[in-house]
Amino acid sequence: MSLVDIARDGAICILTLQREEKLNALSSELERSLGAALESEEVRSSACVILTGGGRAFSAGADIGEFRDRTPEAVVAYYRDTGGIYERVAALPQPTIAAVHGYCLGGGLELALATDLRIADRTAVFGFPEVSLGIVPSSGGTHRLVRLVGPGRAKELMLIGARLDADAAFAAGLVTEVVDDVRERALELARQLAALPPLAVSLTKQAIDLMPEASREAGILIERLAYGLLAQSEDAQRLADDWGKR
Ligand code: COA
């Protein structure tokens, strides 16, 4: 059985981690299931992807049982194999939402950080236990966290090992909303995104992701090229016509 459930709600695809008895700890097998899910027609044809966890957690992080016996060669092989999944989530062309409840730790938080929007309910707990285990967040999380919350907060989370509840995560900018029903709100946001012109959504997402690394000049050029392409799209032409008829 796959460790990731794939469901569709109209144009929205919902991926649910299903290793509930281990709080969705990200074993290689779970990462492989997630990789297969990303390749599925349900994800490919969707306008927005929601990632969530089954049971009482989003994910308690990398599977600690798999840490042992990781030689340097095995680590390199891991990133070539299932360890690349976090970058693949980040590279999805359509918007992604992490709907977080319960523990969202370590690799689980790295997975959430690879999505575009994170929302949480009041049971959510965020943290990075890696340093206390003698390792470091290494699935894009160190890079993404510093970008999102700055080096001071990142050190508080990663070095001091601070655990943030939903309100603290909101104050730190880690999540964009704290809500009562995280799944329902994720669906609402996803429906809102799915109703927008898909090409404009996708190019805007990709442009935003590139901006922090682009020089000002390159960033301005990306904007203009994206505009040049989008202005000719059927959606933009139709919406301009509709506006003119008002
Ligand atoms: N890797 C592997 N198994 C994990 C896991 C992880 N990261 N996190 C939880 N589990 C397993 C537990 O071993 C337990 O399995 P068992 O029932 O077969 O013994 C099951 O999930 C439930 O966890 P448990 O510890 O009993 O739940 P809890 O509510 O008492 O505590 C946590 C929850 C999240 C505080 C605790 O499980 C924990 O600290 N997990 C490790 C978190 C971590 O360090 N993650 C980052 C890794 S880099």
Residues whose N, C-alpha, C, O or C-beta is under 5 A from the ligand:
A	BS01	COA	E21 K22 L23 A25 A60 G61 A62 D63 I64 G65 Y103 L105 G106 G107 P129 E130
